[in-house]
Amino acid sequence: MRAIINIFCCSVCFLIFSGELFAQRGDGSLYSSYGIGLLSEDNFGQSARLGGVGTAVRSPYFLNQLNPASATSVSAYNFMVDAQVDYRLMNIKTSSEEITINRTNLSLVSFWFRTGRKSAMTLGIMPMSSVDYSFAEKTYFEGSTTPFDKYISGYGDINKIYMNFALDLLPRVTLGVRPFYAFGNINHETYYNTDLVTEGIIESFKMNERDNYNGVGADLGIQFVPYKKEGKQLTIGASYQLPSTLKSTTTSLAYLIDSDSVLYEIPEKNDNVLLGSAIKGGISFQNKNLLIAVDFSHKIFPSEWEDYINSQRFSLGGEYLPNFYGFKFLERMNFSAGLFYDTGYMLSKGSPVETKGGSIGFGFPIHGFTRINLAYQYEQKGTVAQLSREVTHGITLNFNLADIWFQKSGYQ
């Protein structure tokens, strides 16, 4: 028990400091200008290699963030640190221009450990949504025919610190709950370049609106194994993201660019943002070497979210691992692939913004139970007629640092 308490305390302290690492830029999508930005799918680690599947996956070797109930499936060790770094190269094409940008972000840090023979806990931090957009447009003073430039940008994210607890309620039924605390801020800026058109009479100025968010929520999960025999296993899983509310505090400020003189400042304005919910279901088949899984998810948004619509996501993925405990290097490598299609939860020009793509990946051992997993992801979002056609090439680097701790030696 003392060992578990020590792990818990150290993990919480590290996650508090990790909060600053997650205050980073999103992937640059113009569609992140809607609402609170692009929503995270929680498809990190193994799920990122499998096209986003994981609701019914019970791996003895890898963590699964999609279903809180899966935490008890890991049996090869009793402690693991899971971290993920993402690199994104995005091509954005609009009706007037085409640009390419790139981003590198730390997207996951989690600590998993056994709390008992039938229970396990995970402490971690991961993103909920991200905002990162910028574009320019021409505008006019009233009564004037001479245009000037207006630059609009936004950046920020909302993250969640969570504690996942899973329990094998019955030999083939596992329940999981993941309460979380969400926090973050999103900035929306508008820069008016008026120097040239007014010959310096009106200085260029910037308007900034900063939204700070915080709140609590929870995810629930269940997994059921209806068939298990001779190393073969069929699993059915489901999870539910409960509706939650974030407290929003908005501060507005306008100031001159050259002199930093404040034109006006609006005191803090408080509001509540009702988040949507999500239902996920899946089925998987696995034996000692092979895993095949299918997922379906349904997002539900409140009527207040005018630019969002209920959506569905379909995912298919598989992974092959010859022999986790083998002596040959190739035997211990894992090979993964997956596909996904999302009907789109954002509305642009009156139609949903569809997303589709796929992933391939492989992993290899470094030392003992420690592994590195590398995945390539392709994603296509939206069309030029809607707002932009965005094609993303991503590289995901996932670290699994695992070991067997607190085990007494058989020799004294």
Buried (B, 14 or more C-beta within 10 A) or exposed (E): EEEBEEBBEEBEEBBEEBEEEBEBBBBBBBBBBBBBBBBBBBBBBBBBBBBBBBBBBBBEBBBBBBBBBBBBBBEBBBBBBBBBBBEBBBBBBBEEEEEEBEBEBBBBBBBBBBBEEBBBBBBBBBBBBBBBBBBEEEBEEEEEEEEBBBBBBBBBBBBBBBBBBBBBEEEBEBBBBBBBBBBBBBBBBBBBBBBEBBEEEBBBBBBBBBBBBBBEBBBBBBBBBEEEEEEEBBBBBBBBBEBBEBBBBBBBBBBBBEEEEEEEEEEEEEEEBEBBBBBBBBBBBBEEBEBBBBBBBBBBBEEEBEBBBEBEBBBBBBBBBBEBEEEEEEBBBBBBBBBBBBBBBBBBEEBBBBBBBBBBBBBEBEEEBBBBBBBBBBBBBBBEEBBBBBBBBBBBBBBBBBEEEEEEEEEE
